[in-house]
Amino acid sequence: MTRLTTWKMSRPAIFHPRVTRFTFARVLHRLRHPRKANQGLLPRFLDQLSKELPQTMDELYRPLHAEIESLLVKRQQLLEESLDELQGIGEWLPGVLGKKVSDKFELKHRVMPDFRESHLWVELCERVERLRKGCHELAEKLVGLLRLCEPLPDAVAEKLNSTMVDLGGIARSPGRPGGRPRLISGCR
């Protein structure tokens, strides 16, 4: 069994159709803590990698380090975009539905068949699609990071396995055909 099969069989993706700003941010914060830059899966992975990988294997360390740094940037961009977009949807939806929502409560809207056939659904799907694409790109980058780890020596990979499984759990949903990366599903 290769290392890839280990993280392919990890737990399902955390996102589901009930996406809120909190749940979205919580998953992204697992990759890097919002206030403590040295905490989270990516900083921990980088720290473990620098401790476990011998100096003689610098040619493996450099691309992994660069990929982790680009993932941190992508994660921050997606976090900012998601907070803005989900806040915008939260303000837009009650207005078009004619409902009043106070700052203390979140709007819960049951999606009925007639709503799915309305122009509001199409517009909502377009807004969510941008986030889905951003999540897909982040998941692809996480999968790419895990693929870069394939040439690691077994002793090093064994020590990094727990973090690799956690990263794979964020990037992949095992129930999907072909194990396609997924952090958030679209509106279809």
Secondary structure, 3 states (H helix, E strand, C coil): CCHHHHHHCCCCCCCCCCCCHHHHHHHHHHHCCCCCCCCCHHHHHHHHHHHHCCHHHHHHHHHHHHHHHHHHHHHHHHHHHHHHHHHHHHHHHHHHHCCCCCCCCCCCCCCCHHHHCCHHHHHHHHHHHHHHHHHHHHHHHHHHHHHHCCCCCHHHHHHHHHHHHHHHHHHECCCCHHHCECCCCCCC
